[in-house]
Amino acid sequence: MADREIKSINDLWAETLDVWEHGFMGVDISKIIIALAIFGGFLLIRGLFSKYVLTKLHAWASRTDTKVDDKIIDALIPPIRFIPVIMGVFFAAQYAGLDDILNGFFQKLMRTMIAFTIFWAIHRALEPMSHLMRGLEKLLTGTMVRWLFKVLKVLVVFIGGAVILEIWGIEVGPLLAGLGLFGAAVALGAQDLFKNLIGGLTIIAEKRFYPGDWIKVDGVVEGTVEDIGFRSTKVRRFDKAPVHVPNAQLSDAAVTNFTRMTHRRIYWMIGVEYRTTVDQLKIIRDEILDYINNNDAFDTDGSVPCFVRVDSFGASSIDIMIYCFTKTTVWGEWLEIKEEFAFKLKEIVTEKAKTAFAFPSQSIYVEQWPQNGGDAPEMFRPPEGKKSASKKAA
C-alpha cells in the first residue's frame, strides 16, 4: 500500500516536471517566467529613462532661444519611449529559446515594431520640421508648404504600411494593381473631388489669397479666409458664420481681395442748392481740397488721384464730386476718417460757404393766375333734375 502511494506521488511529480519543462508550445515555464521578468525589467527601464533622461533632454531644449527643438523633442518622445518595449520583447524572446514557428513569428513581430517606430517617429517629426522650412515660403507660399507636409505625412503612412505588409509576406505590387482598378472606378465618380483639388492648387500657385485675407466673391461669400483645404476653403463671414466654398468655385470666379488694397477710397457726390453762387462753390471746393491736403490721413503724394470738382447740374442740386484715398486700409480707421470728413463737410458748406445742402425737390412755376371774369374755368353745377332725384333716392 505504501509502495503504491509512493509510486503515485512519483508519477504526479513526473507529470508536474513534464508540464513544467514543456510548458507552452515546448517552452519551459521557468523560461517563460524569466522572459516575462526580463520584459518587466525593460518596462521599468522605460519608466526610469522617461523620468530622468528625457526630462533632462526636454529641460535642455527649453533653455535654447528657438522653440523648434522643443517641438521636435516633444514629437519624438513617444516613439523613443517605445524603444525599451521593443528591446524587452527581443531579449525575452531570445532567452525563451522559442521553436522555429514561434521564433519566425516573433522575428516578424520585432521587424514590424521596429518599422512602426521608425515611421511613427518620422510622421511625428514632420510637423515641427515644417517650422524649420520657413525659408521655402519665400519660394512657395505658406499654404503650399503646409500642403506639402500634409502630402508627406500621407506618403510616410503609405510607405510604412507597405513595409509592414511586406514583412508579413503580403506583396504590395499586386495589391496596388488591384487598388488601381478600383481607383479608376472611384475616380469616375469623384470628378468633383479632383476638380476641387486642382482648384486648390491653382489658388495657391496663383497666390490669390492667403489665410487671414478678406475676400469677396460676388454671389458666393464675403469674409475672412481661415483655411485652404484639399477640397474646400473655409471662409468666415462677418457675422462669424463659417462657409466652406469648393475650391473649383473659387478658382473659376472673380475674387476681390480687399486685404491687398494699398489705399481705401472715398468717393462722394454732394449736392448744394441752386441758389449757391459761384463764389460759394469756389469756397467749398478750396476748403475741401485744403482739408484733404493738410490731413495726414489722406494720401496726396501723387501715387493716387485726388479730385474735388463741380461735376454736374442735377435735377435739384449742383453736384460736387469728391474723389480721394486714405492711407489706412483698416476698415475701422477708415470709417473714423470718413466720419471726421463728413463733419468737416457740414461745417464748410453751412458755416463757411453760408449755403445749404440740396435735397430732392420739385418746383412748379405758374406763369399767370386766372383773373376774375377772364379765362377762369366755369364752376361745374349738377343739373337740378338729377340733384332732386338723388335727394329722393337718399
DOTI-384003 format. One record per residue (C-alpha): x, y, z; residue number from 1; residue in one letter. Coordinates in Angstrom, 1 decimal, m for minus. Last residue first. Layout:
<nodes>
NODE/c1/c2/c3/n/res
NODE/X/Y/Z/NUM/A
...
</nodes>
This chain:
<nodes>
NODE/c1/c2/c3/n/res
NODE/m81.4/109.2/m50.5/394/A
NODE/m83.2/108.3/m53.6/393/A
NODE/m85.3/111.5/m53.3/392/K
NODE/m82.1/113.6/m52.9/391/K
NODE/m80.5/111.9/m55.9/390/S
NODE/m83.6/112.6/m58.0/389/A
NODE/m83.5/116.2/m56.9/388/S
NODE/m79.9/116.6/m57.9/387/K
NODE/m80.5/114.8/m61.2/386/K
NODE/m83.3/117.2/m62.0/385/G
NODE/m81.4/120.3/m60.9/384/E
NODE/m78.4/119.6/m63.2/383/P
NODE/m75.0/119.4/m61.5/382/P
NODE/m73.0/122.7/m61.3/381/R
NODE/m69.5/122.8/m62.6/380/F
NODE/m67.7/126.1/m62.0/379/M
NODE/m66.6/127.8/m65.2/378/E
NODE/m62.9/128.0/m65.9/377/P
NODE/m61.2/131.3/m65.4/376/A
NODE/m60.2/132.9/m68.7/375/D
NODE/m61.2/136.4/m67.5/374/G
NODE/m64.1/137.4/m65.4/373/G
NODE/m61.9/137.2/m62.3/372/N
NODE/m58.3/136.8/m63.3/371/Q
NODE/m56.5/133.4/m63.8/370/P
NODE/m53.0/133.3/m62.2/369/W
NODE/m50.2/133.7/m64.7/368/Q
NODE/m46.9/131.9/m65.4/367/E
NODE/m47.3/129.3/m62.8/366/V
NODE/m43.9/127.6/m61.9/365/Y
NODE/m43.9/124.3/m60.1/364/I
NODE/m40.7/123.3/m58.2/363/S
NODE/m39.7/119.7/m57.4/362/Q
NODE/m37.5/118.5/m54.6/361/S
NODE/m34.7/116.0/m53.9/360/P
NODE/m32.4/117.5/m51.2/359/F
NODE/m29.8/120.2/m51.5/358/A
NODE/m27.2/121.0/m49.0/357/F
NODE/m27.1/124.6/m47.8/356/A
NODE/m25.2/127.8/m48.2/355/T
NODE/m23.1/130.1/m46.0/354/K
NODE/m19.8/129.0/m47.6/353/A
NODE/m18.0/128.9/m44.2/352/K
NODE/m20.8/127.8/m41.9/351/E
NODE/m23.2/125.6/m43.9/350/T
NODE/m21.0/124.1/m46.6/349/V
NODE/m17.6/124.0/m44.8/348/I
NODE/m19.0/122.9/m41.4/347/E
NODE/m21.1/120.1/m43.0/346/K
NODE/m18.0/119.0/m45.0/345/L
NODE/m15.9/119.0/m41.8/344/K
NODE/m18.3/116.7/m40.0/343/F
NODE/m18.3/114.4/m43.0/342/A
NODE/m14.5/114.3/m43.1/341/F
NODE/m14.5/113.3/m39.4/340/E
NODE/m16.9/110.5/m40.1/339/E
NODE/m14.9/109.3/m43.1/338/K
NODE/m11.7/109.2/m41.1/337/I
NODE/m13.4/107.1/m38.4/336/E
NODE/m14.8/104.7/m41.0/335/L
NODE/m11.3/104.3/m42.5/334/W
NODE/m9.9/103.6/m39.0/333/E
NODE/m12.4/100.8/m38.6/332/G
NODE/m11.9/99.4/m42.1/331/W
NODE/m8.1/99.2/m41.8/330/V
NODE/m6.7/100.2/m45.2/329/T
NODE/m5.0/103.3/m44.0/328/T
NODE/m3.5/105.9/m46.3/327/K
NODE/m6.9/107.3/m47.3/326/T
NODE/m7.9/107.9/m50.9/325/F
NODE/m9.7/110.8/m52.7/324/C
NODE/m12.6/111.6/m55.0/323/Y
NODE/m15.0/114.3/m54.0/322/I
NODE/m17.5/115.3/m56.8/321/M
NODE/m19.6/118.4/m56.3/320/I
NODE/m23.2/118.3/m57.6/319/D
NODE/m25.4/121.4/m58.1/318/I
NODE/m28.8/120.3/m56.9/317/S
NODE/m32.4/119.5/m57.8/316/S
NODE/m32.3/117.6/m61.1/315/A
NODE/m28.5/117.6/m61.1/314/G
NODE/m26.1/120.1/m62.6/313/F
NODE/m22.8/118.3/m62.8/312/S
NODE/m19.2/117.9/m61.5/311/D
NODE/m18.0/120.8/m59.5/310/V
NODE/m14.6/119.4/m58.7/309/R
NODE/m12.6/117.9/m55.8/308/V
NODE/m10.2/115.4/m57.2/307/F
NODE/m7.4/113.2/m55.8/306/C
NODE/m5.6/110.6/m57.8/305/P
NODE/m3.2/108.0/m56.2/304/V
NODE/0.6/108.0/m56.2/303/S
NODE/0.6/111.8/m56.3/302/G
NODE/1.7/112.5/m52.8/301/D
NODE/m1.8/113.3/m51.6/300/T
NODE/m2.6/110.3/m49.5/299/D
NODE/m5.2/111.2/m46.8/298/F
NODE/m4.9/110.6/m43.1/297/A
NODE/m2.1/113.1/m42.8/296/D
NODE/m4.7/116.0/m43.3/295/N
NODE/m3.4/119.2/m44.8/294/N
NODE/m4.0/118.2/m48.4/293/N
NODE/m7.5/116.9/m47.7/292/I
NODE/m8.6/119.9/m45.6/291/Y
NODE/m7.2/122.3/m48.2/290/D
NODE/m9.0/120.5/m51.0/289/L
NODE/m12.3/120.7/m49.1/288/I
NODE/m11.8/124.4/m48.4/287/E
NODE/m11.0/125.2/m52.0/286/D
NODE/m14.1/123.4/m53.4/285/R
NODE/m16.5/124.9/m50.9/284/I
NODE/m15.1/128.4/m51.3/283/I
NODE/m15.2/128.0/m55.1/282/K
NODE/m18.9/127.0/m54.9/281/L
NODE/m19.6/130.0/m52.7/280/Q
NODE/m18.0/132.3/m55.2/279/D
NODE/m20.1/130.8/m58.0/278/V
NODE/m23.3/131.4/m56.1/277/T
NODE/m25.4/128.8/m54.3/276/T
NODE/m29.1/129.4/m55.2/275/R
NODE/m29.1/126.0/m56.9/274/Y
NODE/m28.8/124.3/m53.6/273/E
NODE/m25.8/122.0/m52.9/272/V
NODE/m25.3/118.4/m53.8/271/G
NODE/m22.5/116.1/m52.6/270/I
NODE/m21.1/113.2/m54.7/269/M
NODE/m18.8/111.1/m52.6/268/W
NODE/m16.0/108.7/m53.4/267/Y
NODE/m13.7/107.9/m50.5/266/I
NODE/m11.2/105.2/m51.5/265/R
NODE/m9.1/102.9/m49.3/264/R
NODE/m5.4/102.5/m50.0/263/H
NODE/m2.9/99.8/m50.9/262/T
NODE/m5.6/97.1/m51.1/261/M
NODE/m4.2/93.6/m50.6/260/R
NODE/m6.6/92.8/m47.8/259/T
NODE/m9.6/93.6/m50.0/258/F
NODE/m9.0/90.5/m52.2/257/N
NODE/m11.8/90.5/m54.8/256/T
NODE/m12.2/87.1/m56.4/255/V
NODE/m13.6/86.7/m59.9/254/A
NODE/m14.7/83.0/m60.1/253/A
NODE/m13.0/80.0/m61.6/252/D
NODE/m10.6/79.2/m58.8/251/S
NODE/m13.1/80.0/m56.1/250/L
NODE/m15.8/77.6/m57.5/249/Q
NODE/m13.2/74.9/m58.0/248/A
NODE/m12.0/75.3/m54.4/247/N
NODE/m15.5/74.4/m53.1/246/P
NODE/m16.6/77.0/m50.5/245/V
NODE/m17.0/76.1/m46.9/244/H
NODE/m18.8/79.0/m45.1/243/V
NODE/m18.2/79.7/m41.4/242/P
NODE/m20.7/82.0/m39.6/241/A
NODE/m19.0/84.8/m37.7/240/K
NODE/m21.5/87.5/m38.8/239/D
NODE/m18.5/88.9/m40.8/238/F
NODE/m18.3/85.7/m42.8/237/R
NODE/m15.7/83.0/m42.0/236/R
NODE/m14.3/81.5/m45.1/235/V
NODE/m13.2/77.8/m45.1/234/K
NODE/m11.8/76.7/m48.5/233/T
NODE/m12.8/73.4/m50.0/232/S
NODE/m11.4/70.1/m51.3/231/R
NODE/m7.7/70.0/m50.3/230/F
NODE/m8.1/72.7/m47.7/229/G
NODE/m7.4/76.4/m47.7/228/I
NODE/m8.1/77.6/m44.1/227/D
NODE/m9.4/80.7/m42.4/226/E
NODE/m10.2/83.2/m45.2/225/V
NODE/m12.0/86.2/m43.9/224/T
NODE/m15.4/87.2/m45.3/223/G
NODE/m17.6/87.6/m48.4/222/E
NODE/m19.3/84.7/m50.0/221/V
NODE/m21.0/83.4/m53.2/220/V
NODE/m23.0/85.9/m55.2/219/G
NODE/m20.0/88.1/m55.8/218/D
NODE/m16.8/86.6/m54.4/217/V
NODE/m15.4/88.8/m51.7/216/K
NODE/m12.1/88.3/m49.8/215/I
NODE/m10.6/89.5/m46.5/214/W
NODE/m7.3/87.7/m46.1/213/D
NODE/m6.4/85.8/m42.9/212/G
NODE/m5.4/82.6/m44.7/211/P
NODE/m3.9/83.5/m48.0/210/Y
NODE/m5.4/84.8/m51.2/209/F
NODE/m4.9/84.6/m55.0/208/R
NODE/m1.4/83.3/m54.7/207/K
NODE/m1.5/81.9/m58.3/206/E
NODE/0.0/78.7/m57.1/205/A
NODE/m2.1/78.5/m54.0/204/I
NODE/m5.4/79.1/m55.8/203/I
NODE/m4.4/76.8/m58.7/202/T
NODE/m3.6/74.0/m56.2/201/L
NODE/m7.0/74.4/m54.6/200/G
NODE/m8.7/74.3/m58.0/199/G
NODE/m6.8/71.1/m58.8/198/I
NODE/m8.1/69.5/m55.6/197/L
NODE/m11.6/70.9/m56.3/196/N
NODE/m11.6/69.3/m59.7/195/K
NODE/m10.2/66.1/m58.2/194/F
NODE/m13.1/65.9/m55.8/193/L
NODE/m15.7/66.9/m58.4/192/D
NODE/m14.5/64.1/m60.6/191/Q
NODE/m15.1/61.6/m57.8/190/A
NODE/m17.5/59.2/m59.5/189/G
NODE/m15.2/58.4/m62.4/188/L
NODE/m12.2/58.4/m60.0/187/A
NODE/m13.8/55.6/m58.0/186/V
NODE/m13.7/53.2/m61.0/185/A
NODE/m10.1/54.2/m61.7/184/A
NODE/m9.3/53.7/m58.0/183/G
NODE/m10.7/50.2/m58.0/182/F
NODE/m8.5/49.3/m61.0/181/L
NODE/m5.5/50.9/m59.3/180/G
NODE/m6.3/49.2/m56.0/179/L
NODE/m6.0/45.9/m57.7/178/G
NODE/m2.6/46.9/m59.1/177/A
NODE/m1.6/48.3/m55.8/176/L
NODE/m2.4/44.9/m54.2/175/L
NODE/m0.5/43.1/m56.9/174/P
NODE/2.6/45.3/m56.1/173/G
NODE/2.3/45.2/m52.3/172/V
NODE/3.0/41.5/m51.9/171/E
NODE/2.0/40.3/m48.4/170/I
NODE/4.8/38.3/m46.8/169/G
NODE/4.4/39.6/m43.2/168/W
NODE/7.4/41.9/m43.6/167/I
NODE/6.0/43.1/m46.9/166/E
NODE/2.8/44.3/m45.2/165/L
NODE/4.9/46.2/m42.7/164/I
NODE/6.9/47.9/m45.4/163/V
NODE/3.8/48.9/m47.3/162/A
NODE/2.1/50.4/m44.2/161/G
NODE/5.2/52.5/m43.6/160/G
NODE/5.3/53.6/m47.2/159/I
NODE/1.6/54.7/m47.0/158/F
NODE/1.9/56.4/m43.6/157/V
NODE/5.0/58.3/m44.8/156/V
NODE/3.2/59.3/m48.0/155/L
NODE/0.2/60.7/m46.1/154/V
NODE/2.6/62.7/m43.9/153/K
NODE/4.5/63.9/m46.9/152/L
NODE/1.2/65.1/m48.5/151/V
NODE/0.4/67.1/m45.4/150/K
NODE/3.9/68.5/m45.4/149/F
NODE/3.5/69.7/m49.0/148/L
NODE/0.1/71.2/m48.2/147/W
NODE/1.6/73.2/m45.3/146/R
NODE/4.3/74.4/m47.7/145/V
NODE/1.7/75.4/m50.3/144/M
NODE/m0.2/77.3/m47.6/143/T
NODE/2.9/79.3/m46.6/142/G
NODE/3.5/80.1/m50.2/141/T
NODE/6.4/78.9/m52.3/140/L
NODE/9.9/80.4/m53.0/139/L
NODE/9.9/82.8/m50.0/138/K
NODE/7.7/80.3/m48.1/137/E
NODE/10.5/77.7/m48.5/136/L
NODE/12.6/79.7/m46.0/135/G
NODE/10.1/78.8/m43.3/134/R
NODE/11.2/75.2/m43.6/133/M
NODE/12.2/74.9/m40.0/132/L
NODE/8.6/75.2/m39.0/131/H
NODE/7.7/72.3/m41.2/130/S
NODE/10.2/70.2/m39.2/129/M
NODE/7.9/70.6/m36.2/128/P
NODE/5.1/68.8/m38.1/127/E
NODE/7.3/66.3/m39.9/126/L
NODE/8.7/64.9/m36.7/125/A
NODE/5.5/63.0/m35.8/124/R
NODE/5.5/61.1/m39.1/123/H
NODE/9.2/60.4/m39.0/122/I
NODE/8.9/59.0/m35.4/121/A
NODE/5.9/56.8/m36.4/120/W
NODE/7.8/55.7/m39.5/119/F
NODE/10.7/54.4/m37.4/118/I
NODE/8.5/53.0/m34.6/117/T
NODE/6.3/51.1/m37.0/116/F
NODE/9.4/49.6/m38.8/115/A
NODE/10.9/48.5/m35.5/114/I
NODE/7.6/47.0/m34.3/113/M
NODE/7.0/45.2/m37.5/112/T
NODE/10.6/43.8/m37.5/111/R
NODE/10.1/42.5/m34.0/110/M
NODE/6.7/40.9/m34.9/109/L
NODE/8.3/39.3/m37.9/108/K
NODE/11.1/37.9/m35.7/107/Q
NODE/8.5/36.9/m33.1/106/F
NODE/6.6/34.8/m35.7/105/F
NODE/9.7/33.1/m37.0/104/G
NODE/10.8/32.2/m33.5/103/N
NODE/7.3/30.9/m32.7/102/L
NODE/7.5/28.5/m35.7/101/I
NODE/11.1/27.6/m35.3/100/D
NODE/11.0/26.8/m31.6/99/D
NODE/11.4/29.5/m29.0/98/L
NODE/14.5/29.8/m26.8/97/G
NODE/12.9/31.8/m24.0/96/A
NODE/16.0/33.9/m23.7/95/Y
NODE/15.9/35.3/m27.2/94/Q
NODE/12.1/36.0/m26.9/93/A
NODE/12.7/38.0/m23.7/92/A
NODE/15.6/39.8/m25.2/91/F
NODE/13.5/40.9/m28.2/90/F
NODE/10.3/41.7/m26.4/89/V
NODE/12.1/43.9/m23.9/88/G
NODE/14.1/45.6/m26.6/87/M
NODE/10.9/46.6/m28.4/86/I
NODE/9.3/47.8/m25.2/85/V
NODE/12.5/49.8/m24.4/84/P
NODE/12.1/51.5/m27.8/83/I
NODE/8.6/52.7/m27.2/82/F
NODE/9.7/55.6/m25.1/81/R
NODE/11.6/56.9/m28.1/80/I
NODE/8.5/56.8/m30.3/79/P
NODE/6.5/58.8/m27.6/78/P
NODE/9.4/61.4/m27.0/77/I
NODE/9.9/62.2/m30.7/76/L
NODE/7.2/64.9/m31.1/75/A
NODE/8.0/66.6/m27.8/74/D
NODE/11.7/66.6/m28.8/73/I
NODE/10.9/68.2/m32.2/72/I
NODE/8.6/70.8/m30.6/71/K
NODE/11.3/71.7/m28.1/70/D
NODE/13.9/71.9/m30.9/69/D
NODE/11.6/74.3/m32.8/68/V
NODE/11.2/76.7/m29.8/67/K
NODE/14.3/78.7/m30.5/66/T
NODE/16.3/80.5/m27.9/65/D
NODE/17.6/77.4/m26.1/64/T
NODE/16.9/76.7/m22.4/63/R
NODE/13.8/74.6/m23.3/62/S
NODE/15.9/72.1/m25.1/61/A
NODE/18.0/71.4/m22.0/60/W
NODE/14.8/70.8/m20.0/59/A
NODE/13.5/68.4/m22.6/58/H
NODE/16.7/66.4/m22.5/57/L
NODE/16.6/66.4/m18.7/56/K
NODE/13.1/65.0/m18.8/55/T
NODE/14.0/62.5/m21.5/54/L
NODE/16.9/61.2/m19.4/53/V
NODE/15.4/61.2/m15.9/52/Y
NODE/11.7/60.2/m15.9/51/K
NODE/11.5/58.7/m19.4/50/S
NODE/14.6/56.5/m18.9/49/F
NODE/13.3/55.5/m15.4/48/L
NODE/9.9/54.5/m16.9/47/G
NODE/11.5/52.6/m19.8/46/R
NODE/13.9/50.9/m17.5/45/I
NODE/11.0/49.6/m15.5/44/L
NODE/9.4/48.4/m18.8/43/L
NODE/12.7/46.8/m19.6/42/F
NODE/12.6/44.9/m16.3/41/G
NODE/9.1/43.7/m17.0/40/G
NODE/10.2/42.2/m20.3/39/F
NODE/13.1/40.5/m18.5/38/I
NODE/10.6/39.2/m15.8/37/A
NODE/8.3/37.9/m18.5/36/L
NODE/11.3/36.1/m20.0/35/A
NODE/12.2/34.7/m16.6/34/I
NODE/8.6/33.4/m16.1/33/I
NODE/8.6/31.9/m19.7/32/I
NODE/12.0/30.4/m19.0/31/K
NODE/10.7/28.8/m15.9/30/S
NODE/7.7/27.5/m17.8/29/I
NODE/10.0/25.7/m20.2/28/D
NODE/9.0/26.4/m23.8/27/V
NODE/7.6/23.4/m25.8/26/G
NODE/4.5/25.2/m27.1/25/M
NODE/3.7/26.5/m23.6/24/F
NODE/5.3/24.5/m20.7/23/G
NODE/7.3/21.5/m21.9/22/H
NODE/9.6/21.5/m18.8/21/E
NODE/7.0/22.4/m16.3/20/W
NODE/4.4/20.1/m17.7/19/V
NODE/6.9/17.2/m17.7/18/D
NODE/8.0/18.1/m14.2/17/L
NODE/4.4/18.0/m13.0/16/T
NODE/3.9/14.7/m14.7/15/E
NODE/7.0/13.3/m13.0/14/A
NODE/5.8/14.6/m9.7/13/W
NODE/2.5/13.0/m10.1/12/L
NODE/4.1/9.7/m11.1/11/D
NODE/6.4/9.9/m8.1/10/N
NODE/3.4/10.5/m5.8/9/I
NODE/1.6/7.6/m7.3/8/S
NODE/4.7/5.4/m6.9/7/K
NODE/4.9/6.4/m3.2/6/I
NODE/1.3/5.6/m2.7/5/E
NODE/1.7/2.2/m4.3/4/R
NODE/4.7/1.5/m2.2/3/D
NODE/2.8/2.4/0.9/2/A
NODE/0.0/0.0/0.0/1/M
</nodes>
